[in-house]
Structure formats: C-alpha cells, structure tokens
C-alpha cells in the first residue's frame, strides 16, 4: 500500500459539503489525516487528505468524489 496526498476543491461548498462529507466518512478507514480550509466570504472550500491505498482504490475514491457537482480532485503518491 502507498500513501497519497489528495487535494479536493469544493465549489458551492454550502450546497455540496454534506455529500462530500458522506463520501469521506465512507472512506474514513483509509484517511490518515484531513485538513480543511474555507473563506467565510467565499463559498468554496479546499480539503487536503493523506490517504493509504493502492492506485485502483485512489482512482475509485477520486471518481466517487468527482461525481459530485462542483468537486475537483487531484492526487499524488508520496510513499
């Protein structure tokens, strides 16, 4: 298993954050760390995750997140 850093951008955070949270909770056993930031004057958010898994798992996790409108995902392998 590898460690990945995943960046998740959520536009229209007030509309889509609950669905994003639902997906993150589903994958919680593989999330090692999570950091989220938002600007109160803007309705966009950024979440950074450290995730353990293989490339297939990360790809499926990313696809599940990007199926939510206004969500973009990028990831990179760390270890």
Secondary structure, DSSP 4 states (H G I P E B T S, - for coil): -EEEEEEEEESSHHHHHHHHHHHHHHTGGGEEEEEEEE-TTSS-EEEEEEEEE-HHHHHHHHHHHHTSTTEEEEEEE--
